Amino acid sequence: MIKEQIILGIDPGTTIMGYGILKVKGNQTEMLAMGVLDLQKYKDHYLKLQRIFARTLSLIDEFHPDCLAIEAPFFGKNVQSMLKLGRAQGVAMSAALYRDIPITEYAPLKIKMAITGSGSASKEQVADMLRRFLKIPQEHMLPQLDATDGLAAAYCHFLQMGKPESNKSFSGWKDYISKNKEKVKNDSRKSE
């Protein structure tokens, strides 16, 4: 029997937070929900953070995800913007940790590469590929691309789960080493 998994994907932001929820069964995926939390009406930064925490908790309580895939902040020149974005990400992560949900961070470049095959893909290209992969009717696509960015984080996580190495199981470190002699040998050379 194939275990079902729910992945919550979040594109953090203090103006708009995008999210997407993906149901995975084997290699089949289905979008359960996607949307945005619009924070533009709130002027107080701390109130925005509280809303991010509350909305993330409500998504967790409604959909019971097995994990959170979140887009990591990218490095920009504006330090204040990066600080605010990092806080938004941290608050969403705190909500997941509060509910004992494991977290995986993905760089924006990695998400774009996983979805489109190009790290320089536009948000529109990412949204269109997700629409095709998940067979989302055009009328269900949202105008805010932050929603599909959140869904893209979840889909990227699904793709990473499907890597052959992640499907292996090991009884312990000795078993891992015996089945991965070449990899362990290479890894030990890198650390020297």
N, C-alpha and C positions, 0 to 999 in steps of 0.2 A: 504494500500500500504506500502510495506517494504522499509524503507529509505536505500539508498546505502551509504556506507562509504568507504573512502580511508584512509589507515593507512600507514604512512611512518615509517619504522623502521631503526635505525642507530646503527651500532657498531662502536663507535668512535675510532680513532687511528691516530697517527702522521706519521706512516709508511704506513698503509693501512686503509682506512675507508670503512667499508662494509655497504651496504644499500639494503633494500628490500621494495617493495611497494605491498600492499595487498588490494584487493577490496573485500568488505564485503557486502552481501545483505542477510539479515536475518541471517541464520546460514550457508550460503554458502560462501566459500572463493575462491578467484582466485588470483594467483600471476600475477601482471602486469609487474613487472620488478625486477631484482636484479643485483647487480654489485659491483664494487669496485672503489675507487679512490686511485690510486697508487701514493704515495707521496715520494717514495724512491729516486727519481732523484733530489728532492729539498734538498739542504743542509741547507738553512736558515729556522729556525723554524717558524719565523713570516710569511714567504711566504707560508709555509705549512698551517698555520692557515687561511690565506687569501683564499687559494684554497678550504679548507673545507667549509668555509662560502659561497663561490661562488657556489660550487657544490651543497650544501644543498639548496641554493636559487633556483638554476636551476631545481632541482628535484621538489621543491614545485611549481614553476611556470609551470612546465610541467604536473604534475599529480594532482595538487590541493588537497592535502591531508586534511582530516578533523582533523587529530591529528598526533603528532610525538611520537613514542615510542622509547626510547633510553636506551641503556645499560649503567648502572651506572659504574663508575670506581671501580675496586676491590682494596682492600687494599693489598699492597705488601711491600716488604722491601726496594725497591729502591725508595726513595723520589723523585728523579729527574724524573723517569719514570712516577710516579703517577701525578706529577705536569704537565708534558706534556700531559698525557692522559686527565687530568681534563680540561686543556685548550682546547683540541680538542673537548671534550664534550660540554664545554661552548660555543664555537664558533658555533657548529651545533645548539645548543639550541638558541643562539642569532639570527641565521638566521630564525628559526621557529617563534620566538617572533617578529621579524621584520615583518613577514607576518601574525601576529595574530593567529598562530597555537598553540593550547594547547599542552602541553608536559606532558608525563608520563615517569618516570624513573623506570627501573626494574633492580634489582641486577642480576648478571650472574647466580647465584644459582636458583633464582626464574624462570628465563627464561628456564633453563635446566629442572627444575622440571615440569613446565607447558607443555613442549614439549615431554619429554621422561618419566617423572615420577621419575627421579633420578637426584639429584643435582650433582652427580659425573659423569654424562654422558660426553662422549667425544664430541668434535666438529663434528666428523664424524657421531656419533650416532644422534646428533641433525639434521645434514644435511639430513641423510637418513630418519628420521621421517618426516621432512618437505616435502621431495620429495614424500613420500607416501601420507601424508595428502592432499597436494596440487596437487597431480597427475602430477608432473613435470617430463617430459621425461628425462631419464638419460643423454642424449646428451645435454640437456639444463642446466645441473648442472655445476657450475663453479669450477675450481680447487682451487680457493681461498675461504677458509672456512669463511673468514670475511663477504663475501656476504650472506651466509646462516645465519651467526650470526645476521646480520642486519634484515634479513627476520624473524628470530626467535623472535626478539624483537617485530616486528609487529604482528606476530601470537600469541605471549604471550598476547599482548594487546587485541586482538580479543577474546581470551579465557577468559580474565578478564572481558570483556564487557558482556559476556554471563552468568555471575553469576546471579542467580535469584534476589538477592538484588538490583543489578544495573538496573534491568528491571522495578522496581517499580517506580511509580511517586508519588510525594507528593505536595500538594498545599502550604505547608509552614512548619515551624518548629512544630507547634502544631499538624498538620496532621501526620508528621513523628513520633513524640513522641507517639501519640495515636495508631499508627500502629506498634510501636516497643517498647512497654513498658518494656519487659524483657531485651532487648538489652540496652536501655537507663539506666535501673536500674543497670545492670552489669557494664556499662561504667562509671557511676558515682562512683561506689565503687572502681574502679581501680584508679581514680584520687585522692582519699582521702589518 
